[in-house]
């Protein structure tokens, strides 16, 4: 399929194929690639949003470790094996992570864990620096009279826009509503068949947690994915997930698959293309789980 520039811009606006990295992590690492790697390592140390259970499964001694092959980072955040070797050494030199080699699935592999006490020293230092910069800017702006120093006035306008954006985002989060799945009707769906999608999931994916309510975030995920796929494709994905020994959790290697994971656009593509089909390949996930 060939896209013209206008279609590309519309696709770019709705695409979820992104890597989210806080600038603070790049500042801490003092290196772009190492900052991206730090961001992903922190992500894997976060607890699951669904059940609060840590994503990490490998325990050595008293710590949980992240076990991932050098080549696996490319699929996750476009870091090559050589870039990983360099970036992980940068983070180790800064003492924000510890790396050790343990055996994983019978082969030696670099295992990584965050060092929270060191990481928080870096993060608090960055926050203090940002606060001092904000205090300085506010002090300068308060001493300016109207018409003086146009460049700084322009900076004030940009700051106001940022504050407005943050306020709007906060309002969106705090005002999010949920809808009981049993109260949905097809007439409420508009162009996206929320009710049919959720009912199909509950009917097919008996091995996975059932959907009880439809939040605005879930509607948004379904809406984005439904722009490219039909209801029949959703049914196909749900059936593939239920048939997959890995996604269904029957092989005991992963228990993170659920409705939210499946309707995510990027995950949806992987499933519909057969990445996790038990009959077409190994039942392990893409990271050897």
C-alpha positions as CSV (number, residue, x, y, z in Angstrom):
1,X,0.0,0.0,0.0
2,X,1.4,3.4,-1.0
3,X,0.6,6.4,1.1
4,X,0.7,10.0,0.0
5,X,2.0,12.6,2.4
6,X,-1.4,13.7,3.7
7,X,-2.4,10.1,4.4
8,X,0.9,9.5,6.1
9,X,0.3,12.5,8.4
10,X,-3.1,11.1,9.4
11,X,-1.5,7.7,10.0
12,X,1.3,9.3,12.1
13,X,-1.3,11.1,14.2
14,X,-3.1,7.9,15.2
15,X,-0.2,5.4,15.1
16,X,0.8,3.8,18.4
17,X,4.1,2.5,17.0
18,X,6.1,4.7,19.3
19,X,8.8,4.5,22.0
20,X,8.0,6.7,25.0
21,X,11.1,8.0,26.8
22,X,11.3,10.7,29.5
23,X,14.0,13.2,28.7
24,X,15.1,12.9,32.3
25,X,16.4,9.4,31.6
26,X,18.5,10.6,28.7
27,X,19.9,13.4,31.0
28,X,20.7,10.8,33.7
29,X,22.5,8.5,31.3
30,X,24.0,11.5,29.4
31,X,23.5,9.4,26.3
32,X,20.5,9.0,24.0
33,X,20.7,5.2,23.5
34,X,21.5,4.5,27.1
35,X,18.6,6.7,28.1
36,X,16.2,4.7,25.9
37,X,17.6,1.5,27.5
38,X,17.1,2.9,31.0
39,X,13.5,3.8,30.2
40,X,12.8,0.2,29.0
41,X,14.5,-1.3,32.0
42,X,12.4,0.9,34.3
43,X,9.3,-0.2,32.4
44,X,10.0,-3.9,33.1
45,X,10.4,-3.1,36.8
46,X,6.9,-1.6,37.0
47,X,4.1,-3.6,38.5
48,X,1.3,-4.8,36.2
49,X,-1.6,-2.3,35.9
50,X,-4.1,-5.2,36.0
51,X,-3.1,-6.9,39.2
52,X,-0.1,-5.1,40.7
53,X,2.1,-8.1,40.3
54,X,5.7,-7.3,39.1
55,X,6.3,-8.0,35.4
56,X,9.7,-9.6,36.3
57,X,9.7,-13.3,36.9
58,X,13.4,-14.3,37.4
59,X,14.5,-14.2,41.0
60,X,18.1,-14.7,42.0
61,X,18.7,-14.4,45.7
62,X,16.6,-11.6,47.1
63,X,16.2,-9.7,43.9
64,X,14.1,-9.9,40.7
65,X,16.1,-9.6,37.5
66,X,15.3,-8.8,33.9
67,X,16.4,-11.5,31.6
68,X,16.5,-10.5,27.9
69,X,18.8,-11.5,25.1
70,X,21.0,-8.8,23.4
71,X,19.1,-9.3,20.1
72,X,15.7,-9.0,21.7
73,X,16.1,-5.3,22.4
74,X,15.8,-4.4,18.7
75,X,12.1,-5.6,18.6
76,X,11.3,-3.7,21.7
77,X,13.1,-0.3,21.3
78,X,15.3,-0.5,18.2
79,X,18.6,-0.9,20.0
80,X,21.1,-3.2,18.3
81,X,23.1,-5.8,20.1
82,X,26.2,-3.7,19.9
83,X,24.4,-0.6,21.1
84,X,23.0,-2.6,24.0
85,X,26.5,-3.7,25.0
86,X,27.7,0.0,25.0
87,X,24.6,1.4,26.7
88,X,24.4,-1.2,29.5
89,X,28.0,-0.5,30.4
90,X,27.2,3.3,30.6
91,X,24.3,2.5,33.0
92,X,26.5,0.1,35.0
93,X,29.3,2.8,35.2
94,X,26.7,5.2,36.6
95,X,25.7,2.5,39.1
96,X,22.0,2.8,38.3
97,X,21.8,-0.9,37.3
98,X,23.6,-4.1,38.2
99,X,24.3,-6.7,35.6
100,X,25.3,-10.3,36.1
101,X,25.4,-13.4,33.9
102,X,23.1,-16.2,34.9
103,X,21.9,-19.2,32.9
104,X,18.4,-18.7,31.3
105,X,16.7,-21.5,29.4
106,X,20.0,-23.4,29.5
107,X,22.2,-20.6,28.1
108,X,24.2,-17.8,29.8
109,X,22.5,-14.4,29.5
110,X,23.0,-10.9,31.0
111,X,20.5,-10.3,33.8
112,X,19.7,-6.7,34.8
113,X,18.3,-5.2,37.9
114,X,17.7,-1.5,38.9
115,X,19.5,-0.1,41.9
116,X,16.6,1.9,43.3
117,X,18.6,3.9,45.9
118,X,21.1,5.1,43.3
119,X,18.4,5.7,40.6
120,X,16.3,7.9,43.0
121,X,19.4,10.0,43.8
122,X,19.7,10.8,40.1
123,X,16.0,11.4,39.6
124,X,15.7,13.7,42.6
125,X,18.8,15.6,41.4
126,X,17.2,16.1,38.0
127,X,13.9,17.2,39.6
128,X,15.8,19.7,41.8
129,X,17.5,21.1,38.7
130,X,14.3,21.5,36.9
131,X,12.6,23.2,39.9
132,X,15.5,25.7,40.2
133,X,15.2,26.5,36.5
134,X,11.4,27.0,36.9
135,X,12.0,29.2,39.9
136,X,14.6,31.3,38.0
137,X,12.3,31.7,35.0
138,X,9.4,32.8,37.2
139,X,11.6,35.3,39.0
140,X,12.8,36.8,35.7
141,X,9.3,37.0,34.3
142,X,7.9,38.6,37.4
143,X,10.5,41.4,37.1
144,X,9.6,42.1,33.5
145,X,7.2,44.8,32.5
146,X,5.0,44.6,29.5
147,X,6.8,45.1,26.2
148,X,10.2,44.2,27.6
149,X,12.3,41.3,26.3
150,X,10.0,39.8,23.7
151,X,11.9,36.4,23.5
152,X,11.1,35.8,27.2
153,X,7.5,36.9,26.7
154,X,7.3,34.2,24.0
155,X,8.7,31.7,26.4
156,X,6.0,32.6,28.9
157,X,3.3,31.9,26.3
158,X,4.8,28.5,25.6
159,X,4.9,27.8,29.4
160,X,1.2,28.8,29.7
161,X,0.3,26.4,26.8
162,X,2.2,23.6,28.6
163,X,0.3,24.2,31.8
164,X,-3.0,24.3,29.9
165,X,-2.2,21.0,28.2
166,X,-1.3,19.4,31.6
167,X,-4.6,20.7,33.0
168,X,-6.6,19.3,30.1
169,X,-4.8,16.0,30.4
170,X,-5.5,15.8,34.2
171,X,-9.1,16.6,33.6
172,X,-9.3,13.8,31.0
173,X,-7.9,11.3,33.5
174,X,-9.9,12.3,36.5
175,X,-13.2,12.5,34.5
176,X,-12.8,9.1,32.9
177,X,-16.0,7.1,33.1
178,X,-16.6,3.4,32.9
179,X,-19.6,1.6,31.5
180,X,-20.9,-1.8,32.6
181,X,-20.7,-4.1,29.6
182,X,-24.3,-5.3,30.2
183,X,-25.6,-1.8,29.7
184,X,-24.0,-1.3,26.3
185,X,-26.2,-1.4,23.2
186,X,-25.2,-1.5,19.6
187,X,-26.9,1.8,19.1
188,X,-24.4,3.5,21.5
189,X,-21.4,2.3,19.7
190,X,-21.4,4.6,16.7
191,X,-18.8,3.4,14.1
192,X,-17.0,1.2,16.6
193,X,-18.8,-2.0,17.7
194,X,-17.6,-1.9,21.3
195,X,-20.4,-4.3,22.6
196,X,-19.8,-6.9,19.9
197,X,-16.0,-6.8,20.4
198,X,-16.2,-7.2,24.2
199,X,-18.9,-9.9,23.9
200,X,-16.8,-11.8,21.4
201,X,-13.8,-11.7,23.7
202,X,-15.8,-12.9,26.7
203,X,-17.4,-15.7,24.6
204,X,-14.1,-16.9,23.1
205,X,-11.3,-16.2,25.5
206,X,-12.4,-18.4,28.4
207,X,-8.8,-18.8,29.6
208,X,-8.3,-15.1,30.1
209,X,-9.9,-12.6,32.6
210,X,-13.4,-11.6,31.5
211,X,-14.3,-8.0,30.7
212,X,-16.7,-6.4,33.2
213,X,-16.6,-2.7,32.3
214,X,-15.7,-0.6,29.3
215,X,-13.6,2.4,30.2
216,X,-12.9,5.4,28.0
217,X,-9.3,4.1,27.6
218,X,-10.6,0.8,26.4
219,X,-13.0,2.4,23.9
220,X,-10.1,4.5,22.5
221,X,-8.0,1.4,22.0
222,X,-10.8,-0.4,20.3
223,X,-11.6,2.7,18.1
224,X,-8.0,3.0,16.9
225,X,-7.7,-0.7,16.1
226,X,-11.1,-0.9,14.5
227,X,-10.1,1.8,12.0
228,X,-7.9,-0.8,10.3
229,X,-9.6,-4.0,11.2
230,X,-13.2,-5.4,11.1
231,X,-15.2,-7.2,13.7
232,X,-14.3,-10.5,12.1
233,X,-10.6,-9.7,12.6
234,X,-11.2,-9.1,16.3
235,X,-12.9,-12.5,16.5
236,X,-10.0,-14.1,14.7
237,X,-7.5,-12.5,17.1
238,X,-9.5,-13.7,20.2
239,X,-9.6,-17.2,18.8
240,X,-5.9,-17.2,18.1
241,X,-5.2,-16.0,21.7
242,X,-7.4,-18.7,23.1
243,X,-5.8,-21.4,20.9
244,X,-2.2,-20.2,21.8
245,X,-0.6,-22.2,24.6
246,X,1.5,-19.1,25.4
247,X,-1.1,-16.3,25.3
248,X,-3.8,-18.4,27.1
249,X,-1.3,-19.1,29.9
250,X,-1.7,-22.8,29.6
251,X,2.0,-23.5,29.2
252,X,2.7,-21.5,32.4
253,X,5.3,-19.2,30.8
254,X,3.3,-15.9,30.8
255,X,0.1,-14.7,32.4
256,X,0.0,-11.1,31.2
257,X,-2.4,-11.6,28.2
258,X,-5.8,-10.0,28.6
259,X,-8.4,-7.9,26.8
260,X,-6.4,-4.7,27.1
261,X,-3.2,-6.4,25.7
262,X,-5.1,-7.9,22.8
263,X,-6.9,-4.8,21.6
264,X,-3.6,-2.8,21.7
265,X,-3.0,-2.0,18.0
266,X,0.6,-3.3,17.9
267,X,-0.2,-6.5,19.8
268,X,-3.2,-7.0,17.7
269,X,-1.1,-7.1,14.5
270,X,1.3,-9.6,16.1
271,X,-1.5,-12.0,17.0
272,X,-3.4,-11.8,13.8
273,X,-0.2,-12.4,11.8
274,X,0.3,-15.7,13.8
275,X,3.3,-14.7,15.9
276,X,1.9,-16.7,18.8
277,X,0.3,-19.6,16.9
278,X,1.2,-22.8,18.8
279,X,1.0,-25.0,15.7
280,X,3.2,-22.8,13.5
281,X,6.2,-22.5,15.8
282,X,7.4,-22.7,19.4
283,X,5.0,-21.9,22.2
284,X,7.5,-19.6,23.8
285,X,6.8,-15.8,23.6
286,X,9.1,-13.5,21.6
287,X,11.4,-13.2,24.6
288,X,11.8,-16.9,25.4
289,X,9.3,-17.0,28.2
